[in-house]
Amino acid sequence: MMRILIIGGGGREHALAWKIATSRSVERVFVAPGNAGTATEPKVENLSVSPSDIDALIDAVKKNRVDLTIVGPEAPLVAGIVDRFMQAGLPCFGPQQGPAQLEGSKRFTKAFLDRHQIPTARWQSFSDANLARAYARSHPLPMVIKADGLAAGKGVVIAQNYDQAFAAIQEILVDQRFGNAGQTLVIEEFIAGEEVSFICVAAGTAVLPLATSQDHKAREAGDQGPNTGGMGAYSPAPRVDSGLHKQIMQEVIHPTLQGLVEEGMPYLGFLYAGLMIDTHGQPKVLEYNCRFGDPETQPILMRLQSDLVELCLAALEGRLESYAIKWDSRFALGVVMVAEGYPGEYRRGDEIYGLAEVDSDEVKVFHAGTLQEGGRILTDGGRVLCVTALGETLAQAQASAYRAVDRIKWQGAGWRPDIGWRAVDRLKDN
């Protein structure tokens, strides 16, 4: 019987812990630091260790006799946690620091994509604000401006006019809103189209694509408002038909993994390609993430019927190409409930009501920014919950998720009312 550690404390980590705890080969799941949701799952125990404290995590693994560690968030991966675990002889699922640069640096990724002829938007990078302003002044609108480093999903601005572009350059390069993540920025062309999330398990050049999904980054209905870490997601994504799936594998995934091997940085772990399917139906890489997406993890794992630990071990042991993965044929859709003010300054410490009434075989509430205190569950983050439901159709999954959302209350709770809108309309028309 195995003992597993999940590093992280968000909705993705709650979903990973919940799914892994169902494995018959798993005795105990530890989550560092976890949240109020992981604290109440069977076979799951929270550890008060920060995801950034690699020494303390190594000590916790040894003390708790952990057999396998799975890294949830990007920051420890970019900081080289897998390299440190390998040096200590401890199995750890995730990419090493070299290939984790795919998420750690937008400039690294754009240059890598160009070197390997992988389709992406035209771009330039700048560390001088005056040079960035001069370039932006002659760039067609809209344009996309990104902080180079990790900014928790918030370092991206789609500038519709030049004032917005100059304000973004000021905020990132001059005011240093994102700290070291904003020492450099990338300005790239805006690509119109539909965004999809394409997540795989990779081991060198061996790759197993997971179920397709689509995230909703904008805060408001109709994909309006500021960018966020994600307001909801659903799986599968009908936009990715078999032809487009094959094209993404041939033009994006395989060349990326082959390119990393050629550059001496073979990839092992979850690999997330954020893609824009442009108006001509062609996929272009918007970003890479070096871990499972959040909130895509929640609906994808609701549909996963295979043993997630076995999948990770198959990748670690070089057996990925012979692994067969099974999915629930139903749709899953997750609605993220957020604290008042998110993605800006937000409230904390509000009591959440109604959670006990909504979990069922078809509905699962995954916690993200929550805290247990004296028997109460309080808000403790911007994204607080991801209310996820299964349905025979996407419209049914959507209706179930929103019925559950309506029963959960706290002061200032917010959510998008239209998660899945594009796909529901598309499926309705077909």
C-alpha positions as CSV (number, residue, x, y, z in Angstrom):
1,M,0.0,0.0,0.0
2,M,1.4,3.4,-1.1
3,R,1.6,6.7,0.7
4,I,1.3,9.7,-1.6
5,L,2.1,13.4,-1.0
6,I,0.4,16.1,-3.0
7,I,2.1,19.5,-2.9
8,G,-0.2,22.5,-3.0
9,G,-3.4,23.9,-1.5
10,G,-5.8,24.8,-4.3
11,G,-8.7,23.3,-6.2
12,R,-6.4,21.3,-8.4
13,E,-4.7,19.7,-5.3
14,H,-8.1,18.9,-3.7
15,A,-9.2,17.1,-7.0
16,L,-5.8,15.2,-7.1
17,A,-6.1,14.1,-3.5
18,W,-9.7,13.1,-3.9
19,K,-9.0,11.0,-7.0
20,I,-5.8,9.4,-5.6
21,A,-7.5,8.5,-2.4
22,T,-9.9,6.2,-4.4
23,S,-7.0,4.1,-5.6
24,R,-7.0,0.6,-4.0
25,S,-3.2,0.7,-3.9
26,V,-3.1,3.9,-1.8
27,E,-3.2,3.8,2.0
28,R,-2.8,7.5,2.8
29,V,-2.7,10.8,0.9
30,F,-0.9,13.8,2.5
31,V,-1.5,17.3,1.1
32,A,0.9,20.2,1.9
33,P,-0.6,22.5,2.9
34,G,-4.1,21.5,1.6
35,N,-7.3,23.3,2.5
36,A,-10.6,22.8,4.3
37,G,-11.8,20.4,1.5
38,T,-8.8,18.1,1.6
39,A,-9.0,18.1,5.5
40,T,-12.4,16.3,5.3
41,E,-11.6,13.7,2.5
42,P,-11.3,10.0,3.6
43,K,-7.7,8.8,3.8
44,V,-6.4,12.3,3.3
45,E,-4.4,14.4,5.8
46,N,-3.1,18.0,5.6
47,L,0.5,18.8,6.5
48,S,1.3,22.4,7.5
49,V,4.3,22.7,5.1
50,S,4.7,25.5,2.5
51,P,5.0,24.4,-1.1
52,S,8.0,26.7,-1.4
53,D,9.9,25.1,1.5
54,I,11.6,22.3,-0.3
55,D,13.8,21.3,2.6
56,A,10.7,20.9,4.9
57,L,8.9,19.0,2.1
58,I,11.8,16.5,1.8
59,D,11.8,16.1,5.6
60,A,8.0,15.5,5.6
61,V,8.4,12.8,2.9
62,K,11.0,11.0,4.9
63,K,9.1,11.3,8.2
64,N,5.8,10.1,6.7
65,R,7.3,7.4,4.6
66,V,5.9,8.8,1.4
67,D,6.4,6.6,-1.7
68,L,5.5,9.2,-4.4
69,T,5.2,13.0,-4.4
70,I,3.0,14.7,-7.0
71,V,3.6,18.5,-7.5
72,G,0.5,20.5,-8.1
73,P,1.5,24.2,-8.5
74,E,4.0,25.7,-10.9
75,A,6.2,27.7,-8.5
76,P,8.0,24.7,-6.8
77,L,8.5,23.1,-10.2
78,V,10.1,26.3,-11.7
79,A,12.2,26.5,-8.5
80,G,13.6,23.0,-9.1
81,I,11.8,20.9,-6.6
82,V,12.0,17.7,-8.8
83,D,15.8,18.1,-9.1
84,R,16.1,18.4,-5.3
85,F,13.9,15.3,-4.8
86,M,15.9,13.3,-7.3
87,Q,19.2,14.3,-5.6
88,A,17.6,12.9,-2.4
89,G,16.6,9.7,-4.1
90,L,12.9,10.5,-3.7
91,P,10.4,9.7,-6.5
92,C,8.6,12.9,-7.6
93,F,6.2,13.4,-10.5
94,G,6.8,16.6,-12.4
95,P,9.3,18.2,-14.8
96,Q,12.8,19.2,-13.7
97,Q,13.7,22.9,-13.6
98,G,15.1,23.0,-17.2
99,P,11.8,22.0,-19.0
100,A,9.7,23.8,-16.3
101,Q,11.0,27.0,-17.9
102,L,8.2,26.5,-20.4
103,E,6.0,28.0,-17.8
104,G,8.6,29.9,-15.8
105,S,9.5,32.3,-18.7
106,K,7.3,33.5,-21.5
107,R,10.4,34.7,-23.4
108,F,12.0,31.2,-23.1
109,T,8.9,29.6,-24.4
110,K,8.4,31.9,-27.4
111,A,12.0,31.5,-28.5
112,F,11.7,27.7,-28.0
113,L,8.5,27.6,-30.2
114,D,10.2,29.6,-32.9
115,R,13.3,27.4,-32.9
116,H,11.2,24.3,-33.4
117,Q,8.7,25.8,-35.9
118,I,5.8,25.3,-33.5
119,P,2.9,27.7,-34.4
120,T,2.5,30.7,-32.1
121,A,1.8,34.5,-32.2
122,R,4.5,36.9,-33.5
123,W,6.2,38.5,-30.5
124,Q,9.0,40.6,-29.1
125,S,10.4,40.8,-25.5
126,F,11.6,43.9,-23.6
127,S,13.2,44.8,-20.3
128,D,13.4,48.6,-21.1
129,A,10.1,50.4,-20.7
130,N,10.9,53.1,-23.3
131,L,11.7,50.5,-25.9
132,A,8.5,48.6,-25.1
133,R,6.4,51.8,-25.4
134,A,8.0,52.6,-28.8
135,Y,7.3,49.1,-30.1
136,A,3.7,49.1,-28.7
137,R,3.1,52.5,-30.3
138,S,3.5,51.0,-33.8
139,H,1.8,47.7,-33.0
140,P,-1.7,46.9,-34.4
141,L,-4.5,46.7,-31.9
142,P,-5.5,44.8,-29.9
143,M,-2.1,43.5,-28.6
144,V,-1.3,41.1,-25.8
145,I,1.2,42.1,-23.0
146,K,2.6,39.5,-20.6
147,A,4.9,39.5,-17.6
148,D,7.7,37.1,-18.5
149,G,7.6,35.1,-15.2
150,L,5.1,33.5,-12.9
151,A,2.2,35.8,-12.0
152,A,-0.5,33.4,-10.9
153,G,-2.5,33.7,-14.1
154,K,-2.8,37.5,-13.7
155,G,0.2,38.9,-15.6
156,V,-1.6,39.0,-19.0
157,V,-3.3,42.1,-20.5
158,I,-5.2,42.2,-23.7
159,A,-4.8,45.9,-24.6
160,Q,-7.7,47.2,-26.7
161,N,-6.1,50.7,-27.1
162,Y,-2.7,52.3,-26.7
163,D,-3.5,53.8,-23.2
164,Q,-4.2,50.3,-21.9
165,A,-0.9,49.1,-23.5
166,F,1.1,51.9,-21.9
167,A,-0.5,51.3,-18.6
168,A,0.3,47.6,-18.7
169,I,4.0,48.4,-19.6
170,Q,4.1,50.8,-16.7
171,E,2.6,48.3,-14.3
172,I,4.8,45.4,-15.2
173,L,8.2,47.0,-16.0
174,V,8.2,50.2,-14.0
175,D,5.9,49.7,-11.0
176,Q,7.0,46.0,-10.8
177,R,3.6,44.9,-9.7
178,F,4.6,41.3,-10.3
179,G,8.1,41.6,-8.8
180,N,10.8,39.5,-10.4
181,A,8.2,38.1,-12.8
182,G,8.1,41.5,-14.4
183,Q,11.8,42.2,-15.1
184,T,10.9,41.4,-18.7
185,L,7.7,41.5,-20.7
186,V,6.5,40.0,-23.9
187,I,4.4,41.9,-26.5
188,E,2.6,39.7,-29.0
189,E,0.0,39.8,-31.7
190,F,-3.6,39.1,-30.6
191,I,-5.1,36.0,-32.2
192,A,-8.8,35.9,-32.5
193,G,-10.5,32.5,-32.1
194,E,-11.4,30.0,-29.4
195,E,-9.1,28.9,-26.6
196,V,-8.8,25.3,-25.6
197,S,-6.7,23.4,-23.0
198,F,-4.8,20.4,-24.2
199,I,-3.3,18.5,-21.3
200,C,-1.0,15.4,-21.6
201,V,1.1,13.1,-19.5
202,A,4.6,13.1,-21.0
203,A,7.8,11.1,-20.4
204,G,10.5,12.0,-22.8
205,T,9.0,11.6,-26.3
206,A,6.3,9.2,-25.0
207,V,3.0,11.0,-24.5
208,L,-0.6,10.2,-23.5
209,P,-3.2,13.0,-24.1
210,L,-5.8,13.4,-21.4
211,A,-9.4,14.3,-22.1
212,T,-9.9,17.7,-23.8
213,S,-11.1,20.7,-21.9
214,Q,-11.8,24.4,-22.1
215,D,-11.1,27.0,-19.5
216,H,-12.7,30.5,-19.1
217,K,-10.1,33.0,-18.2
218,A,-12.0,36.3,-18.3
219,R,-13.8,37.4,-15.1
220,E,-17.2,38.4,-16.6
221,A,-19.8,36.7,-18.8
222,G,-19.2,36.6,-22.6
223,D,-15.4,36.5,-21.9
224,Q,-15.3,40.1,-20.8
225,G,-13.4,41.8,-18.0
226,P,-10.0,41.2,-16.5
227,N,-8.0,38.0,-16.9
228,T,-8.0,35.6,-14.0
229,G,-6.5,32.2,-13.1
230,G,-9.7,30.6,-14.5
231,M,-13.4,31.0,-13.7
232,G,-14.6,27.6,-14.8
233,A,-14.0,24.7,-17.2
234,Y,-15.6,21.8,-18.8
235,S,-14.6,18.5,-20.4
236,P,-14.6,17.2,-23.1
237,A,-14.3,20.2,-25.4
238,P,-16.4,19.6,-28.6
239,R,-14.3,22.1,-30.5
240,V,-11.4,19.6,-30.5
241,D,-12.7,17.0,-33.0
242,S,-10.6,14.0,-34.1
243,G,-9.0,15.9,-36.9
244,L,-8.0,18.9,-34.8
245,H,-6.8,16.5,-32.0
246,K,-4.4,14.8,-34.5
247,Q,-3.2,18.2,-35.8
248,I,-2.4,19.4,-32.3
249,M,-0.5,16.2,-31.5
250,Q,1.5,16.5,-34.8
251,E,2.2,20.2,-34.9
252,V,2.4,21.1,-31.2
253,I,2.8,18.3,-28.7
254,H,5.2,15.9,-30.5
255,P,7.6,18.7,-31.7
256,T,7.6,20.2,-28.2
257,L,8.6,17.0,-26.5
258,Q,11.1,16.1,-29.3
259,G,12.6,19.7,-29.1
260,L,13.1,19.4,-25.3
261,V,14.9,16.0,-25.7
262,E,17.1,17.5,-28.4
263,E,18.0,20.4,-26.1
264,G,18.9,18.0,-23.3
265,M,15.8,18.7,-21.1
266,P,13.5,15.7,-21.4
267,Y,10.0,16.3,-20.0
268,L,8.3,14.2,-17.4
269,G,4.9,15.1,-15.9
270,F,1.7,16.8,-16.8
271,L,2.2,19.2,-19.8
272,Y,-0.5,21.7,-20.5
273,A,-0.7,23.5,-23.8
274,G,-3.0,26.6,-23.8
275,L,-4.0,26.9,-27.4
276,M,-5.9,29.4,-29.5
277,I,-7.8,27.8,-32.4
278,D,-7.8,30.8,-34.8
279,T,-10.5,31.8,-37.2
280,H,-9.0,29.5,-39.9
281,G,-9.2,26.5,-37.5
282,Q,-5.4,26.4,-36.9
283,P,-4.0,25.8,-33.4
284,K,-1.5,28.3,-32.1
285,V,0.3,28.0,-28.7
286,L,-0.6,30.8,-26.3
287,E,1.2,29.4,-23.3
288,Y,2.6,26.2,-21.8
289,N,2.0,25.2,-18.2
290,C,4.3,22.6,-16.6
291,R,1.5,21.1,-14.5
292,F,-2.2,20.1,-14.5
293,G,-4.4,23.1,-15.2
294,D,-6.7,24.7,-12.6
295,P,-9.7,24.6,-13.0
296,E,-9.5,22.0,-15.8
297,T,-8.2,19.4,-13.4
298,Q,-11.6,19.3,-11.6
299,P,-13.8,18.3,-14.5
300,I,-11.2,16.1,-16.1
301,L,-10.7,14.1,-12.9
302,M,-14.5,13.8,-12.4
303,R,-14.4,11.9,-15.7
304,L,-11.3,9.9,-15.2
305,Q,-12.0,6.2,-14.5
306,S,-8.4,4.9,-14.5
307,D,-6.2,4.9,-11.5
308,L,-4.3,8.2,-11.4
309,V,-1.4,6.7,-9.3
310,E,-0.9,3.9,-11.9
311,L,-0.8,6.5,-14.7
312,C,1.9,8.5,-12.9
313,L,3.9,5.4,-12.2
314,A,3.6,4.3,-15.8
315,A,5.2,7.6,-16.9
316,L,7.9,7.4,-14.2
317,E,8.8,3.8,-15.1
318,G,8.8,4.2,-18.9
319,R,5.6,2.3,-19.5
320,L,3.5,5.2,-20.7
321,E,3.1,4.1,-24.3
322,S,1.4,0.8,-23.3
323,Y,-0.9,2.4,-20.8
324,A,-4.7,2.5,-21.7
325,I,-6.7,5.3,-20.1
326,K,-10.5,5.1,-19.4
327,W,-13.0,8.0,-19.3
328,D,-16.6,8.4,-18.2
329,S,-18.5,9.2,-21.4
330,R,-20.5,12.0,-19.7
331,F,-19.6,15.7,-19.7
332,A,-18.2,17.4,-16.6
333,L,-18.4,21.2,-15.9
334,G,-17.0,23.2,-13.1
335,V,-18.0,26.7,-12.0
336,V,-15.5,28.6,-9.9
337,M,-16.9,30.7,-7.1
338,V,-14.7,33.6,-6.1
339,A,-14.4,36.1,-3.3
340,E,-15.6,39.7,-3.7
341,G,-13.0,41.8,-5.5
342,Y,-11.2,38.9,-7.3
343,P,-8.9,39.1,-9.4
344,G,-8.0,42.3,-7.6
345,E,-7.9,42.8,-3.8
346,Y,-10.4,40.4,-2.3
347,R,-12.1,39.7,1.0
348,R,-11.1,36.8,3.3
349,G,-12.6,35.2,6.4
350,D,-16.3,35.0,5.3
351,E,-18.2,31.9,6.5
352,I,-19.4,29.5,3.7
353,Y,-22.9,28.0,4.1
354,G,-24.6,25.2,2.2
355,L,-21.7,23.0,1.4
356,A,-23.1,19.9,3.1
357,E,-26.2,20.0,0.9
358,V,-24.7,19.7,-2.5
359,D,-22.2,16.8,-2.8
360,S,-23.6,13.7,-4.5
361,D,-22.5,11.1,-7.0
362,E,-22.9,13.7,-9.8
363,V,-21.8,16.8,-8.0
364,K,-18.5,17.5,-6.2
365,V,-17.4,20.7,-4.6
366,F,-13.6,21.1,-4.8
367,H,-12.1,23.6,-2.3
368,A,-9.5,26.1,-3.4
369,G,-9.2,29.1,-1.1
370,T,-10.8,27.8,2.1
371,L,-9.8,27.4,5.8
372,Q,-11.2,25.4,8.6
373,E,-11.6,27.3,11.9
374,G,-13.6,26.1,14.9
375,G,-15.9,23.8,12.9
376,R,-16.6,26.6,10.4
377,I,-15.3,26.8,6.8
378,L,-14.1,30.3,5.8
379,T,-13.0,31.9,2.6
380,D,-9.2,32.2,2.4
381,G,-8.4,33.0,-1.3
382,G,-9.6,34.7,-4.5
383,R,-10.8,31.5,-6.1
384,V,-12.7,29.8,-3.3
385,L,-14.5,26.8,-4.7
386,C,-15.0,24.9,-7.9
387,V,-18.5,23.4,-8.1
388,T,-18.3,20.5,-10.6
389,A,-21.1,18.3,-12.0
390,L,-21.5,15.4,-14.4
391,G,-24.2,15.2,-17.0
392,E,-25.2,13.1,-20.0
393,T,-25.1,16.4,-22.0
394,L,-23.0,19.5,-21.4
395,A,-26.3,21.5,-20.9
396,Q,-27.3,19.0,-18.1
397,A,-23.8,19.2,-16.4
398,Q,-24.1,23.0,-16.6
399,A,-27.6,23.0,-15.1
400,S,-26.5,20.7,-12.3
401,A,-23.4,22.8,-11.4
402,Y,-25.4,26.0,-11.3
403,R,-28.1,24.5,-9.2
404,A,-25.4,23.6,-6.7
405,V,-23.8,27.0,-6.9
406,D,-27.2,28.6,-6.0
407,R,-27.3,26.7,-2.7
408,I,-23.8,27.8,-1.6
409,K,-23.6,31.2,0.1
410,W,-21.2,33.6,1.7
411,Q,-20.9,37.4,1.7
412,G,-19.8,38.8,-1.6
413,A,-19.6,35.4,-3.4
414,G,-19.3,35.8,-7.2
415,W,-19.2,33.5,-10.3
416,R,-19.6,33.7,-14.0
417,P,-23.1,32.7,-15.1
418,D,-22.1,31.3,-18.5
419,I,-19.4,28.6,-18.1
420,G,-19.6,26.3,-21.2
421,W,-21.6,28.8,-23.2
422,R,-19.8,28.4,-26.5
423,A,-19.9,24.6,-26.5
424,V,-23.6,24.5,-25.3
425,D,-24.5,26.7,-28.3
426,R,-22.4,24.6,-30.6
427,L,-23.9,21.3,-29.5
428,K,-27.4,22.9,-29.7
429,D,-26.8,23.9,-33.3
430,N,-25.6,20.4,-34.4
